[in-house]
Amino acid sequence: MALKGNLRDFTITQLLNLINLAKKSGTLVIEGSQETARVFFREGKLAFAELGTEDSSLANLLYKSNKFSQAQYHTLRTRAGTLGDKELGLLLINAGYLTRQDVLTVLQGHFIAILHKLFTWVEGFFSFESDVQPPPDKIITRIDLENIIIEGSRRLREWEQLQEEIPNLEMALRFADRPGAHLKNVNLSVQEWKVVGYINPKNTMRQIAKVAQLNDLEIRRIVYGLLQAGLIEIVRPLGATLPYQTSGPLVEGDKEKQRSLINRLIGRIRSL
């Protein structure tokens, strides 16, 4: 008989602890509010995971991990489009394009990232089927759950804190007139610069997250960091009425404010 329940009563942490301690083999299906995750285990270890309808093919994951250029990716999909992941992986390894460890590292990183995301799911239904296995053409891994559970629990605490600090992603952002005292500690990442590029009172944080391909945790983390540095402020979207939802394409951020931000950063760096 399958194990079924509600995430309100049985959390992801409890589910993974049960699977780990009981060395369960089978498939955990979690139906969230917007998408469904399928996670496969073998003797209590993570074997495979997929989320929603996203392309989890080996070719796409290798491309997203910068193992191939866009041209190489399209050539690969054209020439080996009918091959399963196992056949494609073996072909690439035998041809010397990648090592076995390269393939496993990319797959393991993808599977672990899915589990980390699941820790933020507090609504949904789950079921565990012991007789359901991954598709036969997929590459299977064996990843211990202990560290995943520890890291996932840490991320859950971070998620709860960030939700308290930034509860509504339908709000917008604008540059602060005066940067805060922590400006000297600012070191923006590529993702943060993407967010900065769309800071405009007409854009909601949810819209920015979508165009920058960030999940709810990532956009909140970036916004929180920019808030702590005193670089931005949260404001109501221009032209919006309650519940502060806007639609349409994003508007690029204020170029003059962006240049001012960059100049302040450069000036601060030179003064250190």
N, C-alpha and C positions, 0 to 999 in steps of 0.2 A: 504494500500500500504506500502511495506517494506521500511525502511530507508536504503539507500545504499550510499556508497561513498568511497573516497580514504583517507588514513591516512595522506597524504601530505596536504590535505585540511581541515581535521577534526581530531584533535588529540584524543588520548585515554582520556586525561583529559577532553576535551570538551564533548566527548561521555558519560563519567560517570557522569559528572555534569548534562547533559540533562536527563539522566535516573533517577538520584537522585531527581532532582527538579520536574520532571514531574511524579514521582512515577510510572515509566513504569514497565510493566510485559512482559516478553518474553525472547528471546534468541538473544544475540549478537554474531555473527560469524565473526571472524577476520582471514583472510587468509594472513599470513606473507610470507616471502621469502622462508622459509624452513618448516614451520609447520602451522597448523590451530588451533585456540583456539575457544572454545565454552563456553560462559558465560551466565548463566541463572539468571534472576532477577524476584523478586516478589514485586510489589508495591515499586519499587525503591531500594530494598535491594538485596544484593548478596545472591543467593540461592545455586548455584552449578557452578563448572567450571572444564573443562578438556582441556588438551593441547596435540595436536598431537595424536600419537598412544600409548602414555605412559600408563602404567597400573595404572589406578586411582581407582581400586577396594579397598574397605574398608580393606580387609585382607592385601593387599600390603602396603597401607598407614600406617596401624598399625605396620606392621613389620619395615618399614623405620623409624618410630618414636620410635623404640626400645621398643614397647609394648610387643613384642614376640621375642623369640630367633629364630634362623634359623630353628632349629628342630621343634619347636612349629608351626612356619609358614607353613612348609611343611605338617605337620600333619593336620593343619587347612584346608589347600587347598585341601588335599586329602579327608577329611571327610565332608567338607562343600563346595565342589567346585561348586555345582549346586545352592547354595543359593544366592539370591540377597543381596545387602548391607543392606537393611532394615531387612531382616530375620536374617542375620548373626549378625548384631548389637544387635538385640533383644535377640538372643541366648546367646551372650557373656555377655550381661548385666544381664540376668536372671540367668546365671550360676555363676555370681559373679566374672568373670575374669576382667571386666571393669565396670566403671560407665557410665551413660549417658553423663556426662560432659567430661569424657575421650574421648569418641567417637567424640563428637562435637568439642572438642579442636583440635583434629588431623585433622578433615575435614576442619574446618575453617582455620587452618594454611595453609593447602594445597591450598585451594581456594584463599586465600589472596596472597600467594606466586605467583600464576599464574597471578593474576592481576598486581602485582608489576613488573613481567617480561614484561608484555604487555606495560608498560610505556616506555620501551626502543625500542619498535617497531616504526619505522618512515616510513617504507615502507609496503604497503599491502592494501588490500581492506576489507571493512566491510559491514555487512548488519544486520539489526535488524528486527526480525520476532516476532510480538506480539502474534501469535497463536502457537508458538513452545515451548513446555515445556520439562523439564528434563526427562530422562528415568524413568519409574514408579518404578523401583527397587532401585533407588538412594535415599540417605538420603538428605533432603533439610534443609538448614540453613537460618538464617535471620541476615545478617551482614550489619550494617550501612556503607555507602560509604564515609562519610565525612573524617574519619581518613585515609582510604585507599587512597583517592585522595590527601590528604596532604602529606602522606608518599611517594606516587608514584611520586608526583611532586618533592619532595626532591631528590629521587633517580634519576630522570631524569636529574636534574642539576648535580648530581654527575657523572652520565654516560657521559654527555657531556664533563665535565672536564677531566675525565679519558681517553676519546677518543682523546682529544687533547694531553694529556701527553703520551699516549701509543696508537698510531693510528694503528699499524700493529702487529697483533698477529702471523704473520708468521715469526717474528724475534725470536731469541733465547736468552738465558740467560747464564751468567757465574758468578762465585763468584768473588767479588772484591778482589784485592790483599791486599788492606788496608781498613778495615771497617771504616765507617764514624763516626763522632762525636756523632751521636744519638744512638749508640749501646746500651747505658745504658737504653734506653727507650724501647728496643725490648722485646716483650713477645709473642712468636709465638704460634698460635693456631694449632689445629690438622690439619686443612686444609692447613695452611701455611707450616707445616712440610712435608705434602705430596708434595707440590710444590718444596720445598727445595730438596727433595729426587730425583727429576728428573732434577735439574738444570745442564745442560750440553749444550755446544755450538751446539751439534748435534740435540737437541730437540727444536722444536718451542713452543712458548707459547700456541698455539692452541692445539698441541698434548698433552701438559701437562694438559691443561684444560680438555681435553676429558678423559684422563685416571684417573684424579682426580675427575671427575664428577662435574666440575665447569662450570657455564655459563660465557659468555663474560664479564659481569660486575664483577663477583666474581674473575676471574683470573686477570683482570686489577686492581682490588682493592688490591689484595694480592701483585702483582708485584710492584705496586706503593708504598706500605708500605715498601717492602724490598729495593726498590730503595732509598726511603727517609732515611732509616736507614744506607745506604751506604754498604749494604751487597752484592748486586749484580749489574751487568751492563747488558745493552741490547746490543747484538751483532748480526751480520749476521750469520745465521746457517752455520756450516762447510759443505763444499761440495755442497752448494746450489747456484743456479744462480737466477737472477731476474725471477719471483717476490718473491724470497726467500721462496719457498714452498718446503717442504721435505716430504718424505713418509716413510713407514715402521714402525717397532716397535720402541718404545722409548728406549733410552740408559740410564741406571742408572747414576745418578750424580757421580761426583768425590768423592769417599769415604774419601780421605784424606782432601779435602776441606771441606766436611761436618763435619768431626771430628774437624778440625780447627775452624769452625764456632761455634760448640758446646763448645769447650774449651774456646773460646773468650767470649761466653755468660756466661759460668760458672765463669770465671775469673772476668768479669764485675760485676756479681751478688755478688760475695764474697767481692768485693771492696766497695760495696755500704754501 
